[in-house]
Amino acid sequence: MTKLSALPLSLLLAACSSTQEEAPPAPRPSGFLSDYPTLEPSPRSPDVDIWIAESTDFTGYDKVLIDPVRVFVPTGSETAGLDDAELQQLGVAFRAEIVRQLEQGYAIVDAPEPGTLRFRYALTGVLPAVDDKRAERAASERFHLGGASMELEIVDAMSAERLCVAVSTKQAEAVGSGVLPYTTQTQAASAFREWAVATRKGLDLRTKRK
């Protein structure tokens, strides 16, 4: 796991409050990327800030190359008490979810080819879920119950031209009666699924597949 010092807390999720629901902080750069363009709120995913290169024609892309998800957590940021091995496991799970979604419409390749988009994801924070004793009360009061933070860069696999950058914090929210397993891992997995689905839908739209 890469750790940084003297960097702003990036995409961190506020700790669970024992008295009230807290709004997620605005996404901020972690330092995973070499530089950050001006990001704007996504019109389709309100918890995602995004930049897309002007005049980029995505219709010629039908393959994706997905790098291993980096765990890139600045020193002092939230990791839910997970050790390096557990964080790496979450990174593997995140990539698996991305592959599961994108393979529905795109060829997954292992090396750059013409017509290939390269995805570089980083897991930049993990918020702990409440423990079992607080789960039922948290559900009834709609506390945030875990979540995760990420950054994404998409480039042309052949030229390395940057095409898209996105950052996001996603906090899970209790909506039921406490019957769900509110664990750090399951809530992070929920964030991974939402990000992966949003990625596929956005890519389908821009490649005109749907």
N, C-alpha and C positions, 0 to 999 in steps of 0.2 A: 504494500500500500504506500502510495506517495503521500508524504505529509509536507506541508509548507509552513513557513513562519512569516510573520510580518505581512500577511495578506488579509483582506477584509473577509469576514465570515460570509461564505458564499452559499446562496440558496439554502440557508439553514432553516430548519423548521423549529418554531418556538416550542419550548417545553410545555407539556400538558399543564393547564391550569387546574387547580383544585376547586376553583370557584366560578369560572366563566370561560366561555369559548373564546379563543384567540384567533385573530385573522392571520393567515400566512404572510410572512414577510415578502417584500418584493424581491424577485430574483436578482442576484448580484453575481458578477464574475468571480470564479474561484481561482483563475490562473491556469486552468487546464488548457485553454486555447492560447495561442501566441498573442492574439489581439482580439478585440471585441468590437463588432460594428454596432451601429445604433439599432437597438431592438425595439420592436413595437408589440403591443399585446396582440395575440392571435385572435382573429374574429371568431374562430371555431372552438378554441380551447382557452378559456379565460385565465387559466393558471399557467399559461405558456407565453413567454416573450420570444419573438422570432424576427429574423432578418432573412430575406430572400433576395438574391442578386437580381437586379433589374434585367428584364428582357431575356431571361434564361428560358430556353425551350426544353422542357423536360420530356417531350413526347418521344424523343429518340432513345430514351433509357428503358431497357427491359430487364436489366440484371442488377443485382446488388451485391456488394462486398461488405460484410459486416465485421469490423475489427472486434477483437475481444474487448469487453467493457472494462475501462480503467476504473479503479477505485482511487479517487483523487480528492482526499478530504483534508482541507487546511487544518493546521494545528489549532486545537481549541474548539473545533466545530463538533456538532452533535453526531455521535456514532452509536447511540443507544446502548453503550456498554459492550458492543460487539468487538471481538478481537479481529486481527487481520484475516485469519482463515475464514471466519464467518462472513466478513465483508466481501472477501473474494468469492465466496459461494453465492452471495447475493448478486454479484456482478455476473457470474455464470448464468444464474437464473434470469437476470434481466436480458442478456443476449438471447437466451433460448426463447423468451417470449417475443422478442423482435423477429427472430427467424420464423417462429410459428405464424406470425401475422404476415410477414412479407412474402413467404414462400407460397402464399395463396395466389399471388398474381405475378411474381417475379422469379427469375432463376437466381438461386443463391450460388455465387461463385467464390472461389478461394484465391483468385489472382486477378489483377486488373485486365479488363478486356474492353474493346470498344462498346459503347452503349451501357456502361456500368457506373452506378453511383456507389461511392464509398461512404459508409457510415462510421463515424467515430463518436462513441458515447462515453461519458464518464458518470459514474455514480459519485455525487459530491456531498451527500449527507443522508443520514438515516435518523428518523425520530422514533423514540421508544413508544411502544403501546402501553396503555395502562395495565396494571396487573389484574389478576382474576378477581380480587376482592373489590376492585373499583369498576369492573367492567359493566355490571348491571346499572349502577348509578350513572356512569359515564354515558351509557346508551340513552338513558332516559333524559339526560340533560344535554345531549348532543355535544359532548366534548370531542375534540380531535383525538383520535386513537392511533397514532402512528403515521408513517408516511415516508417519503424519500425525496431527494433532490437530484437533478441530473443536468448535464449539458450535452449538446449534440452539435457536431459539425458534419455537413454533407459536402463532399467534393466530387468532381469528375475523377474517376479512378485512373484515367490515363494521363490527364494533364495536371491533376491536383488543383484545378481551379475551384475556389470556394464558391459554393452555390447556396448554402443555407446554414444558419446558426440558430440554435434554440436553447433556451434555459428554462427550467421549471422547478417549482416546489409543489408537491401534491400532498395534502394532508387528508388522511382517511377521516371520515366523519361517521359517528354512530347514527344509524337511522332506524334501528329495530329495538328489540327488547333485551339486548345483551346476549343473544344466543350464538352470535358469530364468534369465532376464535380470534379475539383481539390480541394477536401476538405481533411482535415487531416484524417477524418474517412474513406473516400473512398480509399485513397491511402494506409492507413494502412491495410484495408481489402484486397486490391490487393496483398500486401506482404503476408498476411495470406494465401490467396489462393495459391500463388506460393510455399510457404513453405509446405503447406499441400499436394499439388500435388507431389512435390519432395519427400516428406516422403513416400507417397504411392508407387511411382515408385521405389524408392530405396528398400523399404521393399518387394515389389513384386519380384524384382530381386534376393534378398538374400533368400527369402523363396521359390523361384523357382515357383511362381504362374503364371508368364508370361515371 
